[in-house]
């Protein structure tokens, strides 16, 4: 098994890269999706979030009001740290469960938005960073996600710098390119990951 950490700044296009990798055969473990699951209605995670932030972060249906919670934590690093201390251990435990269920020869891609921020690179065999310029990120967030420029800049500022992400990268996927070019690059990267997975499996077999 090859454990890959996939990350990138908000608006860099990491989700598109993860989708393409799945098309090639990767086993995807999506930290964002798991983060939603662990604070679903009725979970201990949601109860802990409400205890920390108050019932104002609940929507009318009893679920988490994500825009409300986001407006609280992304403007306040201390509150964001509190939220992370609740959610991240739950996400980590669920991710390990899913990973253990994958085949021995699988390429398991962990889609982790805050990989650099939380110094998680050592958990993976290698790290793939989806990179885009801050101007491209801002444009995508405003034009495609409908954020205000102020909100988009705040979200970007709450994350690691572009330089910090690139420092931990074993492989960089440039996403300041047309989609066809991105597809070609992901295909190249997939070939590399498969070769590494086979080499890793071979070395493990030799050791046994």
Secondary structure, DSSP 8 states (H G I E B T S, - for coil): -EEEEEEE-TTS-HHHHHHHHHHHT-EEEEHHHHHHHTTSTTSHHHHHHHHHH-GGGB-TTSSB-HHHHHHHHTT-HHHHHHHHHHHHHHHHHHHHHHHHTS-TT-EEEEE-TTTTTTT-GGGSSEEEEEE--HHHHHHHHHHTT---HHHHHHHHHTS--HHHHHHT-SEEEE-SS-HHHHHHHHHHHHHHHHHHHHHHHHHHHHH-
